[in-house]
Amino acid sequence: MNSAWIKVFIGVCFEVLWVIGLKHAGNFLEWGGTLLSISASFYALLSAAKTLPSGTVYAVFVGLGTAGTAISEIVFFGEPFDTVKIVLILILLTGVIGLKIVTEEKTDKGADA
């Protein structure tokens, strides 16, 4: 896995944190962490989009973020476990993995010269 995809994954982790923070933040420190997570998330997304196609990066970012948030709500915050929801998340993740597999990195012209 190359560094651009690692940036996407790091961005997704911060995305899950800030989405959870929007729902559960209750004091100044928690809101500060949420804002920091938003900044880190989008910085990683933009950084990865410099090397990878932006449409693919965004689709993977949002898909993994959605899956991560839904699973976190079930595991950490007592949302009801719904088999249909899990199956749909797995379908979403299948599409995200497929996009990652078929996407090539951009190469700078003249970089090999």
C-alpha positions as a Markdown table, in Angstrom:
| # | Residue | x | y | z |
|---|---|---|---|---|
| 1 | Met | 0.0 | 0.0 | 0.0 |
| 2 | Asn | 1.5 | 3.3 | -1.0 |
| 3 | Ser | 1.6 | 6.5 | 1.0 |
| 4 | Ala | -1.3 | 8.2 | -0.7 |
| 5 | Trp | -3.7 | 5.4 | 0.3 |
| 6 | Ile | -2.3 | 5.5 | 3.9 |
| 7 | Lys | -3.2 | 9.2 | 3.9 |
| 8 | Val | -6.7 | 8.3 | 2.9 |
| 9 | Phe | -7.0 | 5.7 | 5.7 |
| 10 | Ile | -5.6 | 8.2 | 8.2 |
| 11 | Gly | -8.1 | 10.8 | 7.0 |
| 12 | Val | -10.9 | 8.3 | 7.3 |
| 13 | Cys | -10.0 | 7.6 | 11.0 |
| 14 | Phe | -10.2 | 11.3 | 11.7 |
| 15 | Glu | -13.4 | 11.6 | 9.8 |
| 16 | Val | -15.0 | 8.9 | 12.0 |
| 17 | Leu | -13.8 | 10.8 | 15.1 |
| 18 | Trp | -15.2 | 14.2 | 13.9 |
| 19 | Val | -18.6 | 12.7 | 12.9 |
| 20 | Ile | -18.9 | 11.1 | 16.3 |
| 21 | Gly | -17.7 | 14.3 | 17.9 |
| 22 | Leu | -20.5 | 16.3 | 16.2 |
| 23 | Lys | -23.0 | 14.0 | 17.9 |
| 24 | His | -21.4 | 13.5 | 21.3 |
| 25 | Ala | -19.3 | 16.6 | 22.0 |
| 26 | Gly | -20.5 | 18.4 | 25.1 |
| 27 | Asn | -17.7 | 20.7 | 26.3 |
| 28 | Phe | -15.1 | 23.0 | 24.9 |
| 29 | Leu | -12.3 | 20.4 | 24.9 |
| 30 | Glu | -14.5 | 17.9 | 23.0 |
| 31 | Trp | -15.5 | 20.5 | 20.5 |
| 32 | Gly | -11.8 | 21.4 | 20.1 |
| 33 | Gly | -11.0 | 17.8 | 19.4 |
| 34 | Thr | -13.8 | 17.7 | 16.8 |
| 35 | Leu | -12.5 | 20.7 | 15.0 |
| 36 | Leu | -9.0 | 19.3 | 15.0 |
| 37 | Ser | -10.3 | 16.1 | 13.6 |
| 38 | Ile | -12.1 | 17.9 | 10.8 |
| 39 | Ser | -8.9 | 19.7 | 9.9 |
| 40 | Ala | -6.8 | 16.6 | 10.0 |
| 41 | Ser | -9.3 | 14.6 | 8.0 |
| 42 | Phe | -9.6 | 17.1 | 5.2 |
| 43 | Tyr | -5.8 | 17.8 | 5.1 |
| 44 | Ala | -5.2 | 14.0 | 4.6 |
| 45 | Leu | -8.0 | 13.9 | 1.9 |
| 46 | Leu | -6.5 | 16.8 | 0.0 |
| 47 | Ser | -3.0 | 15.5 | 0.3 |
| 48 | Ala | -3.9 | 12.1 | -1.1 |
| 49 | Ala | -5.8 | 13.7 | -4.0 |
| 50 | Lys | -2.6 | 15.2 | -5.2 |
| 51 | Thr | -1.4 | 11.7 | -6.2 |
| 52 | Leu | -4.6 | 9.7 | -6.7 |
| 53 | Pro | -7.7 | 10.6 | -8.8 |
| 54 | Ser | -9.8 | 12.9 | -6.6 |
| 55 | Gly | -13.1 | 11.2 | -7.5 |
| 56 | Thr | -11.8 | 7.8 | -6.4 |
| 57 | Val | -10.2 | 9.3 | -3.2 |
| 58 | Tyr | -13.4 | 11.0 | -2.3 |
| 59 | Ala | -15.6 | 7.9 | -2.9 |
| 60 | Val | -13.2 | 5.7 | -0.8 |
| 61 | Phe | -13.0 | 8.4 | 1.9 |
| 62 | Val | -16.8 | 8.8 | 2.2 |
| 63 | Gly | -17.5 | 5.0 | 1.9 |
| 64 | Leu | -15.0 | 4.0 | 4.6 |
| 65 | Gly | -16.0 | 6.9 | 6.8 |
| 66 | Thr | -19.7 | 5.9 | 6.6 |
| 67 | Ala | -18.9 | 2.3 | 7.4 |
| 68 | Gly | -16.6 | 3.3 | 10.2 |
| 69 | Thr | -19.1 | 5.7 | 11.7 |
| 70 | Ala | -21.9 | 3.2 | 11.6 |
| 71 | Ile | -19.8 | 0.4 | 13.1 |
| 72 | Ser | -18.5 | 2.7 | 15.8 |
| 73 | Glu | -22.0 | 3.7 | 16.8 |
| 74 | Ile | -23.0 | 0.1 | 17.2 |
| 75 | Val | -19.8 | -0.9 | 19.1 |
| 76 | Phe | -19.3 | 2.1 | 21.3 |
| 77 | Phe | -22.7 | 3.9 | 21.6 |
| 78 | Gly | -25.3 | 1.1 | 21.8 |
| 79 | Glu | -27.0 | 1.6 | 18.4 |
| 80 | Pro | -29.0 | -1.5 | 17.7 |
| 81 | Phe | -27.3 | -4.2 | 15.7 |
| 82 | Asp | -29.2 | -4.6 | 12.4 |
| 83 | Thr | -28.2 | -7.4 | 10.0 |
| 84 | Val | -29.5 | -5.5 | 7.0 |
| 85 | Lys | -27.4 | -2.5 | 7.9 |
| 86 | Ile | -24.3 | -4.7 | 8.2 |
| 87 | Val | -24.9 | -6.4 | 4.9 |
| 88 | Leu | -25.3 | -2.9 | 3.2 |
| 89 | Ile | -22.1 | -1.7 | 4.8 |
| 90 | Leu | -20.3 | -4.8 | 3.4 |
| 91 | Ile | -21.7 | -4.1 | 0.0 |
| 92 | Leu | -20.4 | -0.5 | 0.3 |
| 93 | Leu | -17.0 | -1.7 | 1.4 |
| 94 | Thr | -16.9 | -4.1 | -1.5 |
| 95 | Gly | -17.3 | -1.2 | -3.9 |
| 96 | Val | -14.7 | 0.9 | -2.0 |
| 97 | Ile | -12.2 | -2.0 | -2.2 |
| 98 | Gly | -12.9 | -2.4 | -5.9 |
| 99 | Leu | -12.2 | 1.3 | -6.5 |
| 100 | Lys | -9.0 | 1.0 | -4.6 |
| 101 | Ile | -7.9 | -2.0 | -6.6 |
| 102 | Val | -8.5 | -0.5 | -10.1 |
| 103 | Thr | -7.1 | 2.9 | -9.3 |
| 104 | Glu | -3.6 | 3.8 | -10.4 |
| 105 | Glu | -1.4 | 6.5 | -9.0 |
| 106 | Lys | -0.8 | 9.6 | -11.1 |
| 107 | Thr | 2.8 | 9.9 | -12.3 |
| 108 | Asp | 4.5 | 13.2 | -13.1 |
| 109 | Lys | 5.7 | 13.5 | -16.7 |
| 110 | Gly | 9.4 | 13.5 | -16.9 |
| 111 | Ala | 9.8 | 12.0 | -13.5 |
| 112 | Asp | 11.6 | 9.0 | -15.0 |
| 113 | Ala | 13.9 | 11.1 | -17.2 |
